[in-house]
Amino acid sequence: MDEIKILVVEDDRSVLNLITTTLKINHYSYISATTGNEAVSLCASHHPGLILLDLGLPDIDGIDVIRTIRSWSSAVIIIISARGEDNDKILALDSGADDYLTKPFSIEELLARIRAARRRMQYIAEQEEKSPVFINGDLTIDYASRLVTVAGTEVHLTAIEYRLLSLLAANAGKVLTHSYIIDHIWGGGVETDIISLRVYMASLRKKLRAIRPGLNLIETHIGIGYQMPRLQALPDEG
Ligand code: CA
């Protein structure tokens, strides 16, 4: 498994130092933020695999940070909070957090949670590899043969269109930002802009709709990115 990047969000400098020092000593790669807005922005630009999030932040509430990040990221989110009330934890988990740690916590407890999060990430990755066919409504993607069909009819895609569709499928139900898509399809440092991405998406959408005109497999979120909604099969049009 690749090395994970951890985002630490904490406005209390002494707690932040304790966590980052622990991560450094244990050879974890990390970035840190002291406000909610900074956390959302760093998450969008750095795609951390794990987020350690304080709920009480100076600008926006931690719950709102979770909701925002969760709308387009599958990162494992562990809440670190001084709030002992169960209601806050439940609200955080319902909003998309994976686990929580209550202050004060021990270093050993923190490291154990990080190890558990990594096992969970590895399990998710393995499950994804095991499933050879993706099905969403009338769309199927057979990853082994790279065969894409809509309502049983093969769709001929270019290599980039296939990768775009696979990325949207792997994140079905989540909004993917322009920069996230560009990073994942073309890699860092490659000059591809949003206008080019729009052209590729239009072409992909056109090929899918050529078979089923009513099919909405790619939703545009203006100014943000794209999303493949989870679909039920359409009723037969014939
Ligand atoms: Ca705080």
Residues whose N, C-alpha, C, O or C-beta is under 5 A from the ligand:
A	BS01	CA	D11 D12 D54 G56 L57
